[in-house]
């Protein structure tokens, strides 16, 4: 139990580094000032839900824009991009393991269509973020000439290949690229396990009636 509590505290600590955490904490404080079930309380709860959705969706579109801006960015930008990927995985782990890092906190996993759709949006966001990371710091062999265009085509192929097959499209040419591919594969494996757990929680299995 002590180890589980340590993991839970670590997840909450990483979550507290997100700007979303502080924005939601402000709205949560406003919500707690009103009686449960009142119109005002529901109004602030709706604002928190909208903030959660917009934060995820805006990051998705932002990650796509970042991919096209990689020719203008420096290699050091991979650090905040990796931190955002960590934040995505950290939040989903908090939700599935301890029922934390979400608006309706609790110990039970309450997956819904909304939760799964937002989870998949986070998964696509991570794919585009890794595409930018490969474009900024990746070095790979046997990249076809037709993918080396002005648009970042080959990094997207590499990211999509690992994201959906856990297999690198192009062999890494140095240790840094190997490390990035392993981090990406580990993220996909863990996130896939989380999504499967969410789908299982939606199942309503009942014994056959004789």
C-alpha positions as CSV (number, residue, x, y, z in Angstrom):
1,X,0.0,0.0,0.0
2,X,2.8,2.4,0.7
3,X,4.2,1.9,-2.8
4,X,0.7,2.6,-4.3
5,X,0.5,5.8,-2.2
6,X,3.9,6.9,-3.4
7,X,2.9,6.4,-7.0
8,X,-0.4,8.3,-6.4
9,X,1.5,11.2,-4.8
10,X,4.0,11.2,-7.7
11,X,1.1,11.4,-10.3
12,X,-0.5,14.2,-8.4
13,X,2.8,16.0,-8.2
14,X,3.4,15.9,-11.9
15,X,-0.2,16.9,-12.5
16,X,0.3,20.0,-10.3
17,X,2.9,21.2,-12.8
18,X,0.3,21.6,-15.5
19,X,-1.3,25.0,-16.1
20,X,-4.6,23.2,-16.5
21,X,-4.4,22.0,-12.9
22,X,-4.3,25.6,-11.6
23,X,-7.1,26.8,-13.8
24,X,-9.3,23.9,-12.8
25,X,-8.4,24.4,-9.1
26,X,-9.7,28.0,-9.4
27,X,-13.0,26.9,-11.0
28,X,-13.2,24.1,-8.4
29,X,-12.9,26.6,-5.6
30,X,-15.7,28.6,-7.1
31,X,-17.9,25.6,-7.5
32,X,-17.4,24.5,-3.9
33,X,-18.8,27.8,-2.7
34,X,-22.3,26.7,-3.7
35,X,-24.6,23.9,-2.5
36,X,-24.3,20.6,-4.3
37,X,-27.0,20.3,-7.0
38,X,-27.8,24.0,-7.1
39,X,-27.9,26.0,-10.4
40,X,-24.8,27.9,-9.5
41,X,-22.9,24.8,-8.6
42,X,-23.9,23.2,-11.9
43,X,-22.8,26.3,-13.8
44,X,-19.3,26.1,-12.4
45,X,-19.2,22.4,-13.0
46,X,-20.1,23.0,-16.7
47,X,-17.3,25.5,-16.9
48,X,-14.8,23.0,-15.6
49,X,-16.0,20.4,-18.1
50,X,-15.7,22.9,-21.0
51,X,-12.2,23.9,-19.8
52,X,-11.2,20.2,-19.8
53,X,-12.5,19.6,-23.3
54,X,-11.0,22.8,-24.8
55,X,-7.6,22.2,-23.2
56,X,-7.4,18.8,-24.8
57,X,-8.8,19.9,-28.2
58,X,-6.6,23.0,-28.3
59,X,-3.5,20.9,-27.6
60,X,-4.5,18.6,-30.5
61,X,-4.7,21.5,-33.0
62,X,-1.6,23.1,-31.4
63,X,0.4,19.9,-31.8
64,X,-0.5,19.8,-35.5
65,X,0.6,23.4,-35.9
66,X,3.8,22.7,-34.1
67,X,4.6,20.0,-36.6
68,X,4.5,22.4,-39.5
69,X,6.6,25.0,-37.5
70,X,9.4,22.6,-36.7
71,X,11.7,24.1,-39.4
72,X,11.6,27.3,-37.3
73,X,12.1,25.7,-33.9
74,X,15.3,24.8,-32.0
75,X,16.2,21.2,-30.8
76,X,15.8,22.3,-27.2
77,X,12.0,22.4,-27.8
78,X,11.9,18.6,-27.5
79,X,12.0,19.0,-23.7
80,X,8.7,20.8,-23.3
81,X,7.2,18.5,-25.9
82,X,8.3,15.4,-24.0
83,X,7.0,17.0,-20.8
84,X,3.5,17.4,-22.5
85,X,3.6,13.8,-23.5
86,X,4.5,12.8,-19.9
87,X,1.6,15.0,-18.7
88,X,-0.9,13.2,-21.0
89,X,0.3,9.7,-19.8
90,X,0.4,10.9,-16.2
91,X,-3.2,12.2,-16.2
92,X,-4.6,9.1,-17.8
93,X,-2.7,6.9,-15.3
94,X,-4.2,9.0,-12.5
95,X,-7.7,8.5,-13.8
96,X,-7.5,4.8,-14.4
97,X,-5.5,3.8,-11.3
98,X,-6.7,6.1,-8.6
99,X,-9.6,8.1,-10.0
100,X,-7.6,11.3,-9.6
101,X,-6.6,14.0,-12.0
102,X,-10.1,14.5,-13.2
103,X,-13.2,16.7,-12.4
104,X,-15.2,14.0,-10.7
105,X,-12.6,12.4,-8.5
106,X,-13.2,9.0,-6.9
107,X,-11.7,5.6,-6.6
108,X,-13.9,4.0,-9.3
109,X,-13.2,4.2,-13.0
110,X,-16.3,5.7,-14.6
111,X,-15.5,5.6,-18.3
112,X,-18.0,7.2,-20.7
113,X,-18.1,8.0,-24.3
114,X,-16.8,11.5,-23.5
115,X,-13.9,10.2,-21.6
116,X,-12.8,7.8,-24.3
117,X,-13.2,10.4,-27.1
118,X,-11.0,12.8,-25.1
119,X,-8.5,10.0,-24.4
120,X,-8.2,9.3,-28.1
121,X,-7.7,13.0,-28.8
122,X,-4.8,12.9,-26.3
123,X,-3.4,9.9,-28.1
124,X,-3.5,11.7,-31.4
125,X,-1.9,14.8,-29.8
126,X,1.0,12.6,-28.6
127,X,1.4,11.3,-32.1
128,X,1.8,14.8,-33.5
129,X,4.1,15.8,-30.6
130,X,6.4,12.8,-31.3
131,X,6.4,13.8,-35.0
132,X,7.7,17.2,-34.1
133,X,10.3,15.6,-31.7
134,X,11.6,13.3,-34.5
135,X,11.8,16.3,-36.9
136,X,13.7,18.3,-34.4
137,X,16.2,15.8,-32.9
138,X,15.7,12.5,-34.7
139,X,18.3,10.9,-37.0
140,X,17.3,7.9,-39.0
141,X,18.7,5.8,-41.9
142,X,17.1,4.7,-45.1
143,X,14.6,7.6,-45.3
144,X,13.2,7.6,-48.8
145,X,13.9,10.7,-50.9
146,X,10.2,11.3,-51.7
147,X,9.5,11.9,-48.0
148,X,12.1,14.6,-47.5
149,X,10.0,17.4,-48.7
150,X,9.4,20.9,-47.3
151,X,6.6,19.5,-45.3
152,X,7.6,17.2,-42.4
153,X,6.4,14.0,-44.1
154,X,9.0,11.4,-42.8
155,X,8.6,12.4,-39.1
156,X,4.9,11.9,-39.4
157,X,5.4,8.4,-41.1
158,X,7.8,7.5,-38.3
159,X,5.4,8.6,-35.5
160,X,2.4,7.0,-37.1
161,X,4.2,3.7,-37.6
162,X,5.2,3.5,-33.9
163,X,1.9,4.9,-32.7
164,X,-0.2,2.2,-34.5
165,X,2.2,-0.7,-34.9
166,X,4.9,-0.2,-32.2
167,X,7.4,-0.7,-35.1
168,X,9.8,1.9,-36.3
169,X,9.4,2.8,-40.0
170,X,13.1,3.9,-40.3
171,X,16.0,2.5,-38.3
172,X,17.5,5.0,-35.7
173,X,21.0,6.2,-36.6
174,X,22.1,7.3,-33.1
175,X,21.4,6.6,-29.4
176,X,19.3,9.7,-29.0
177,X,16.9,8.5,-31.8
178,X,16.9,5.0,-30.3
179,X,15.9,6.5,-26.9
180,X,13.1,8.6,-28.4
181,X,11.7,5.6,-30.2
182,X,11.8,3.5,-27.0
183,X,10.1,6.3,-25.1
184,X,7.4,6.5,-27.8
185,X,6.9,2.8,-27.9
186,X,6.6,2.7,-24.1
187,X,4.0,5.5,-24.1
188,X,1.9,3.7,-26.7
189,X,2.0,0.4,-24.8
190,X,0.9,2.1,-21.5
191,X,-1.7,4.3,-23.2
192,X,-3.1,1.3,-25.1
193,X,-3.5,-0.6,-21.8
194,X,-5.3,2.4,-20.3
195,X,-7.7,2.6,-23.2
196,X,-8.4,-1.1,-23.1
197,X,-9.2,-0.7,-19.4
198,X,-11.6,2.1,-20.1
199,X,-13.4,0.0,-22.7
200,X,-13.7,-2.9,-20.3
201,X,-15.1,-0.6,-17.6
202,X,-18.0,0.2,-20.1
203,X,-19.0,-3.5,-20.4
204,X,-22.0,-4.6,-18.4
205,X,-21.4,-8.3,-18.1
206,X,-24.3,-10.3,-16.6
207,X,-24.7,-14.1,-16.2
208,X,-27.0,-15.9,-18.6
209,X,-30.6,-16.2,-17.4
210,X,-31.8,-19.8,-17.5
